[in-house]
Amino acid sequence: MGRLAAAEQILGVQTDLTRIYQGFPEPKKLPPQPFLTIGAKATLAIRERRAGIE
């Protein structure tokens, strides 16, 4: 669905689907390096550890 809405928006076609997607907030900016990599690795390690405990 997302690709269809993106294609319609690029072509300038207004549909119900494009109006729904336009209502979503813009994505947040990613933190700069090295914070992005450190945070991603820490999050992954925490989730792997929790999965191993369960």
PDB file of N, CA, C and O in Angstrom:
ATOM      1  N   MET A   1       0.813  -1.198   0.000  1.00  0.00           N
ATOM      2  CA  MET A   1       0.000   0.000   0.000  1.00  0.00           C
ATOM      3  C   MET A   1       0.855   1.260   0.000  1.00  0.00           C
ATOM      4  O   MET A   1       0.527   2.233  -0.678  1.00  0.00           O
ATOM      5  N   GLY A   2       1.952   1.246   0.760  1.00  0.00           N
ATOM      6  CA  GLY A   2       2.789   2.429   0.875  1.00  0.00           C
ATOM      7  C   GLY A   2       3.392   2.845  -0.450  1.00  0.00           C
ATOM      8  O   GLY A   2       3.497   4.036  -0.744  1.00  0.00           O
ATOM      9  N   ARG A   3       3.793   1.863  -1.258  1.00  0.00           N
ATOM     10  CA  ARG A   3       4.387   2.178  -2.565  1.00  0.00           C
ATOM     11  C   ARG A   3       3.360   2.809  -3.493  1.00  0.00           C
ATOM     12  O   ARG A   3       3.672   3.737  -4.238  1.00  0.00           O
ATOM     13  N   LEU A   4       2.150   2.307  -3.443  1.00  0.00           N
ATOM     14  CA  LEU A   4       1.090   2.849  -4.283  1.00  0.00           C
ATOM     15  C   LEU A   4       0.817   4.300  -3.912  1.00  0.00           C
ATOM     16  O   LEU A   4       0.684   5.156  -4.786  1.00  0.00           O
ATOM     17  N   ALA A   5       0.733   4.571  -2.622  1.00  0.00           N
ATOM     18  CA  ALA A   5       0.483   5.940  -2.164  1.00  0.00           C
ATOM     19  C   ALA A   5       1.633   6.853  -2.553  1.00  0.00           C
ATOM     20  O   ALA A   5       1.410   7.999  -2.944  1.00  0.00           O
ATOM     21  N   ALA A   6       2.874   6.353  -2.449  1.00  0.00           N
ATOM     22  CA  ALA A   6       4.037   7.159  -2.826  1.00  0.00           C
ATOM     23  C   ALA A   6       4.006   7.470  -4.317  1.00  0.00           C
ATOM     24  O   ALA A   6       4.276   8.601  -4.723  1.00  0.00           O
ATOM     25  N   ALA A   7       3.680   6.479  -5.128  1.00  0.00           N
ATOM     26  CA  ALA A   7       3.612   6.694  -6.575  1.00  0.00           C
ATOM     27  C   ALA A   7       2.505   7.691  -6.926  1.00  0.00           C
ATOM     28  O   ALA A   7       2.700   8.570  -7.766  1.00  0.00           O
ATOM     29  N   GLU A   8       1.369   7.555  -6.294  1.00  0.00           N
ATOM     30  CA  GLU A   8       0.269   8.488  -6.559  1.00  0.00           C
ATOM     31  C   GLU A   8       0.638   9.910  -6.143  1.00  0.00           C
ATOM     32  O   GLU A   8       0.296  10.876  -6.825  1.00  0.00           O
ATOM     33  N   GLN A   9       1.336  10.025  -5.022  1.00  0.00           N
ATOM     34  CA  GLN A   9       1.721  11.346  -4.550  1.00  0.00           C
ATOM     35  C   GLN A   9       2.751  11.978  -5.495  1.00  0.00           C
ATOM     36  O   GLN A   9       2.668  13.172  -5.785  1.00  0.00           O
ATOM     37  N   ILE A  10       3.706  11.200  -5.969  1.00  0.00           N
ATOM     38  CA  ILE A  10       4.702  11.714  -6.914  1.00  0.00           C
ATOM     39  C   ILE A  10       4.029  12.197  -8.194  1.00  0.00           C
ATOM     40  O   ILE A  10       4.419  13.218  -8.760  1.00  0.00           O
ATOM     41  N   LEU A  11       3.023  11.465  -8.643  1.00  0.00           N
ATOM     42  CA  LEU A  11       2.311  11.836  -9.868  1.00  0.00           C
ATOM     43  C   LEU A  11       1.319  12.976  -9.646  1.00  0.00           C
ATOM     44  O   LEU A  11       0.759  13.513 -10.602  1.00  0.00           O
ATOM     45  N   GLY A  12       1.107  13.340  -8.389  1.00  0.00           N
ATOM     46  CA  GLY A  12       0.190  14.426  -8.093  1.00  0.00           C
ATOM     47  C   GLY A  12      -1.271  14.011  -8.082  1.00  0.00           C
ATOM     48  O   GLY A  12      -2.160  14.857  -8.178  1.00  0.00           O
ATOM     49  N   VAL A  13      -1.523  12.717  -7.965  1.00  0.00           N
ATOM     50  CA  VAL A  13      -2.886  12.189  -7.933  1.00  0.00           C
ATOM     51  C   VAL A  13      -3.369  12.187  -6.489  1.00  0.00           C
ATOM     52  O   VAL A  13      -2.705  11.634  -5.612  1.00  0.00           O
ATOM     53  N   GLN A  14      -4.514  12.799  -6.238  1.00  0.00           N
ATOM     54  CA  GLN A  14      -5.103  12.814  -4.902  1.00  0.00           C
ATOM     55  C   GLN A  14      -6.134  11.700  -4.789  1.00  0.00           C
ATOM     56  O   GLN A  14      -7.123  11.678  -5.522  1.00  0.00           O
ATOM     57  N   THR A  15      -5.894  10.778  -3.868  1.00  0.00           N
ATOM     58  CA  THR A  15      -6.838   9.704  -3.586  1.00  0.00           C
ATOM     59  C   THR A  15      -7.043   9.641  -2.078  1.00  0.00           C
ATOM     60  O   THR A  15      -6.383  10.355  -1.323  1.00  0.00           O
ATOM     61  N   ASP A  16      -7.949   8.794  -1.651  1.00  0.00           N
ATOM     62  CA  ASP A  16      -8.153   8.607  -0.216  1.00  0.00           C
ATOM     63  C   ASP A  16      -6.863   8.128   0.441  1.00  0.00           C
ATOM     64  O   ASP A  16      -6.525   8.541   1.550  1.00  0.00           O
ATOM     65  N   LEU A  17      -6.151   7.251  -0.260  1.00  0.00           N
ATOM     66  CA  LEU A  17      -4.924   6.689   0.285  1.00  0.00           C
ATOM     67  C   LEU A  17      -3.844   7.762   0.467  1.00  0.00           C
ATOM     68  O   LEU A  17      -3.175   7.789   1.501  1.00  0.00           O
ATOM     69  N   THR A  18      -3.668   8.633  -0.510  1.00  0.00           N
ATOM     70  CA  THR A  18      -2.661   9.690  -0.370  1.00  0.00           C
ATOM     71  C   THR A  18      -3.045  10.676   0.726  1.00  0.00           C
ATOM     72  O   THR A  18      -2.173  11.199   1.420  1.00  0.00           O
ATOM     73  N   ARG A  19      -4.322  10.932   0.888  1.00  0.00           N
ATOM     74  CA  ARG A  19      -4.756  11.834   1.954  1.00  0.00           C
ATOM     75  C   ARG A  19      -4.495  11.221   3.337  1.00  0.00           C
ATOM     76  O   ARG A  19      -4.150  11.934   4.279  1.00  0.00           O
ATOM     77  N   ILE A  20      -4.659   9.916   3.452  1.00  0.00           N
ATOM     78  CA  ILE A  20      -4.370   9.236   4.720  1.00  0.00           C
ATOM     79  C   ILE A  20      -2.888   9.365   5.043  1.00  0.00           C
ATOM     80  O   ILE A  20      -2.520   9.719   6.163  1.00  0.00           O
ATOM     81  N   TYR A  21      -2.038   9.077   4.062  1.00  0.00           N
ATOM     82  CA  TYR A  21      -0.596   9.138   4.302  1.00  0.00           C
ATOM     83  C   TYR A  21      -0.126  10.563   4.549  1.00  0.00           C
ATOM     84  O   TYR A  21       0.823  10.763   5.306  1.00  0.00           O
ATOM     85  N   GLN A  22      -0.745  11.542   3.949  1.00  0.00           N
ATOM     86  CA  GLN A  22      -0.358  12.930   4.180  1.00  0.00           C
ATOM     87  C   GLN A  22      -0.725  13.373   5.596  1.00  0.00           C
ATOM     88  O   GLN A  22      -0.149  14.332   6.110  1.00  0.00           O
ATOM     89  N   GLY A  23      -1.666  12.694   6.223  1.00  0.00           N
ATOM     90  CA  GLY A  23      -2.075  13.031   7.571  1.00  0.00           C
ATOM     91  C   GLY A  23      -1.098  12.554   8.638  1.00  0.00           C
ATOM     92  O   GLY A  23      -1.173  12.997   9.784  1.00  0.00           O
ATOM     93  N   PHE A  24      -0.174  11.651   8.275  1.00  0.00           N
ATOM     94  CA  PHE A  24       0.810  11.150   9.227  1.00  0.00           C
ATOM     95  C   PHE A  24       1.874  12.204   9.487  1.00  0.00           C
ATOM     96  O   PHE A  24       2.197  12.985   8.593  1.00  0.00           O
ATOM     97  N   PRO A  25       2.424  12.240  10.696  1.00  0.00           N
ATOM     98  CA  PRO A  25       3.510  13.191  10.965  1.00  0.00           C
ATOM     99  C   PRO A  25       4.775  12.782  10.216  1.00  0.00           C
ATOM    100  O   PRO A  25       4.962  11.613   9.877  1.00  0.00           O
ATOM    101  N   GLU A  26       5.631  13.753   9.967  1.00  0.00           N
ATOM    102  CA  GLU A  26       6.890  13.451   9.287  1.00  0.00           C
ATOM    103  C   GLU A  26       7.769  12.611  10.208  1.00  0.00           C
ATOM    104  O   GLU A  26       7.688  12.745  11.429  1.00  0.00           O
ATOM    105  N   PRO A  27       8.615  11.739   9.633  1.00  0.00           N
ATOM    106  CA  PRO A  27       9.483  10.924  10.477  1.00  0.00           C
ATOM    107  C   PRO A  27      10.492  11.781  11.231  1.00  0.00           C
ATOM    108  O   PRO A  27      10.888  12.852  10.770  1.00  0.00           O
ATOM    109  N   LYS A  28      10.895  11.298  12.382  1.00  0.00           N
ATOM    110  CA  LYS A  28      11.874  12.015  13.189  1.00  0.00           C
ATOM    111  C   LYS A  28      13.258  11.861  12.572  1.00  0.00           C
ATOM    112  O   LYS A  28      13.551  10.869  11.905  1.00  0.00           O
ATOM    113  N   LYS A  29      14.090  12.848  12.804  1.00  0.00           N
ATOM    114  CA  LYS A  29      15.472  12.805  12.318  1.00  0.00           C
ATOM    115  C   LYS A  29      16.252  11.771  13.121  1.00  0.00           C
ATOM    116  O   LYS A  29      16.017  11.595  14.317  1.00  0.00           O
ATOM    117  N   LEU A  30      17.181  11.089  12.453  1.00  0.00           N
ATOM    118  CA  LEU A  30      18.050  10.140  13.124  1.00  0.00           C
ATOM    119  C   LEU A  30      19.178  10.888  13.816  1.00  0.00           C
ATOM    120  O   LEU A  30      19.611  11.936  13.335  1.00  0.00           O
ATOM    121  N   PRO A  31      19.662  10.360  14.947  1.00  0.00           N
ATOM    122  CA  PRO A  31      20.779  11.016  15.613  1.00  0.00           C
ATOM    123  C   PRO A  31      22.050  10.876  14.769  1.00  0.00           C
ATOM    124  O   PRO A  31      22.154   9.965  13.948  1.00  0.00           O
ATOM    125  N   PRO A  32      23.011  11.777  14.970  1.00  0.00           N
ATOM    126  CA  PRO A  32      24.246  11.699  14.187  1.00  0.00           C
ATOM    127  C   PRO A  32      25.122  10.523  14.629  1.00  0.00           C
ATOM    128  O   PRO A  32      24.953   9.977  15.719  1.00  0.00           O
ATOM    129  N   GLN A  33      26.053  10.151  13.763  1.00  0.00           N
ATOM    130  CA  GLN A  33      27.036   9.135  14.112  1.00  0.00           C
ATOM    131  C   GLN A  33      27.960   9.732  15.147  1.00  0.00           C
ATOM    132  O   GLN A  33      28.190  10.937  15.052  1.00  0.00           O
ATOM    133  N   PRO A  34      28.498   9.066  16.089  1.00  0.00           N
ATOM    134  CA  PRO A  34      28.440   7.620  16.326  1.00  0.00           C
ATOM    135  C   PRO A  34      27.258   7.209  17.206  1.00  0.00           C
ATOM    136  O   PRO A  34      27.094   6.027  17.508  1.00  0.00           O
ATOM    137  N   PHE A  35      26.430   8.182  17.621  1.00  0.00           N
ATOM    138  CA  PHE A  35      25.323   7.886  18.526  1.00  0.00           C
ATOM    139  C   PHE A  35      24.317   6.913  17.915  1.00  0.00           C
ATOM    140  O   PHE A  35      23.746   6.083  18.622  1.00  0.00           O
ATOM    141  N   LEU A  36      24.103   7.014  16.616  1.00  0.00           N
ATOM    142  CA  LEU A  36      23.163   6.123  15.941  1.00  0.00           C
ATOM    143  C   LEU A  36      23.634   4.677  16.045  1.00  0.00           C
ATOM    144  O   LEU A  36      22.858   3.794  16.411  1.00  0.00           O
ATOM    145  N   THR A  37      24.897   4.434  15.726  1.00  0.00           N
ATOM    146  CA  THR A  37      25.438   3.075  15.768  1.00  0.00           C
ATOM    147  C   THR A  37      25.484   2.536  17.191  1.00  0.00           C
ATOM    148  O   THR A  37      25.124   1.383  17.429  1.00  0.00           O
ATOM    149  N   ILE A  38      25.918   3.351  18.127  1.00  0.00           N
ATOM    150  CA  ILE A  38      25.990   2.917  19.527  1.00  0.00           C
ATOM    151  C   ILE A  38      24.600   2.556  20.046  1.00  0.00           C
ATOM    152  O   ILE A  38      24.426   1.523  20.693  1.00  0.00           O
ATOM    153  N   GLY A  39      23.618   3.398  19.765  1.00  0.00           N
ATOM    154  CA  GLY A  39      22.252   3.134  20.219  1.00  0.00           C
ATOM    155  C   GLY A  39      21.656   1.898  19.575  1.00  0.00           C
ATOM    156  O   GLY A  39      20.979   1.114  20.240  1.00  0.00           O
ATOM    157  N   ALA A  40      21.901   1.719  18.286  1.00  0.00           N
ATOM    158  CA  ALA A  40      21.358   0.551  17.586  1.00  0.00           C
ATOM    159  C   ALA A  40      21.967  -0.737  18.128  1.00  0.00           C
ATOM    160  O   ALA A  40      21.257  -1.718  18.349  1.00  0.00           O
ATOM    161  N   LYS A  41      23.270  -0.735  18.339  1.00  0.00           N
ATOM    162  CA  LYS A  41      23.932  -1.940  18.858  1.00  0.00           C
ATOM    163  C   LYS A  41      23.491  -2.240  20.287  1.00  0.00           C
ATOM    164  O   LYS A  41      23.297  -3.402  20.646  1.00  0.00           O
ATOM    165  N   ALA A  42      23.332  -1.206  21.099  1.00  0.00           N
ATOM    166  CA  ALA A  42      22.888  -1.417  22.477  1.00  0.00           C
ATOM    167  C   ALA A  42      21.468  -1.967  22.511  1.00  0.00           C
ATOM    168  O   ALA A  42      21.175  -2.885  23.277  1.00  0.00           O
ATOM    169  N   THR A  43      20.593  -1.416  21.692  1.00  0.00           N
ATOM    170  CA  THR A  43      19.203  -1.893  21.638  1.00  0.00           C
ATOM    171  C   THR A  43      19.148  -3.346  21.189  1.00  0.00           C
ATOM    172  O   THR A  43      18.411  -4.147  21.765  1.00  0.00           O
ATOM    173  N   LEU A  44      19.917  -3.690  20.169  1.00  0.00           N
ATOM    174  CA  LEU A  44      19.943  -5.061  19.669  1.00  0.00           C
ATOM    175  C   LEU A  44      20.467  -6.018  20.738  1.00  0.00           C
ATOM    176  O   LEU A  44      19.915  -7.104  20.916  1.00  0.00           O
ATOM    177  N   ALA A  45      21.524  -5.628  21.449  1.00  0.00           N
ATOM    178  CA  ALA A  45      22.090  -6.481  22.497  1.00  0.00           C
ATOM    179  C   ALA A  45      21.082  -6.711  23.618  1.00  0.00           C
ATOM    180  O   ALA A  45      20.961  -7.827  24.125  1.00  0.00           O
ATOM    181  N   ILE A  46      20.365  -5.670  24.004  1.00  0.00           N
ATOM    182  CA  ILE A  46      19.363  -5.796  25.063  1.00  0.00           C
ATOM    183  C   ILE A  46      18.251  -6.740  24.635  1.00  0.00           C
ATOM    184  O   ILE A  46      17.830  -7.600  25.408  1.00  0.00           O
ATOM    185  N   ARG A  47      17.779  -6.581  23.410  1.00  0.00           N
ATOM    186  CA  ARG A  47      16.690  -7.457  22.928  1.00  0.00           C
ATOM    187  C   ARG A  47      17.141  -8.900  22.786  1.00  0.00           C
ATOM    188  O   ARG A  47      16.377  -9.820  23.081  1.00  0.00           O
ATOM    189  N   GLU A  48      18.387  -9.112  22.333  1.00  0.00           N
ATOM    190  CA  GLU A  48      18.906 -10.478  22.229  1.00  0.00           C
ATOM    191  C   GLU A  48      19.024 -11.112  23.603  1.00  0.00           C
ATOM    192  O   GLU A  48      18.714 -12.291  23.777  1.00  0.00           O
ATOM    193  N   ARG A  49      19.471 -10.333  24.580  1.00  0.00           N
ATOM    194  CA  ARG A  49      19.599 -10.856  25.937  1.00  0.00           C
ATOM    195  C   ARG A  49      18.239 -11.215  26.520  1.00  0.00           C
ATOM    196  O   ARG A  49      18.087 -12.259  27.155  1.00  0.00           O
ATOM    197  N   ARG A  50      17.248 -10.347  26.305  1.00  0.00           N
ATOM    198  CA  ARG A  50      15.889 -10.643  26.800  1.00  0.00           C
ATOM    199  C   ARG A  50      15.327 -11.895  26.128  1.00  0.00           C
ATOM    200  O   ARG A  50      14.671 -12.710  26.777  1.00  0.00           O
ATOM    201  N   ALA A  51      15.583 -12.044  24.841  1.00  0.00           N
ATOM    202  CA  ALA A  51      15.079 -13.216  24.126  1.00  0.00           C
ATOM    203  C   ALA A  51      15.737 -14.492  24.651  1.00  0.00           C
ATOM    204  O   ALA A  51      15.096 -15.541  24.723  1.00  0.00           O
ATOM    205  N   GLY A  52      17.006 -14.401  25.015  1.00  0.00           N
ATOM    206  CA  GLY A  52      17.702 -15.564  25.558  1.00  0.00           C
ATOM    207  C   GLY A  52      17.201 -15.945  26.938  1.00  0.00           C
ATOM    208  O   GLY A  52      17.180 -17.124  27.290  1.00  0.00           O
ATOM    209  N   ILE A  53      16.797 -14.956  27.720  1.00  0.00           N
ATOM    210  CA  ILE A  53      16.288 -15.207  29.081  1.00  0.00           C
ATOM    211  C   ILE A  53      14.910 -15.851  29.027  1.00  0.00           C
ATOM    212  O   ILE A  53      14.587 -16.698  29.860  1.00  0.00           O
ATOM    213  N   GLU A  54      14.104 -15.459  28.064  1.00  0.00           N
ATOM    214  CA  GLU A  54      12.730 -15.987  27.972  1.00  0.00           C
ATOM    215  C   GLU A  54      12.753 -17.380  27.528  1.00  0.00           C
ATOM    216  O   GLU A  54      11.699 -18.001  27.389  1.00  0.00           O
TER     217      GLU A  54
END
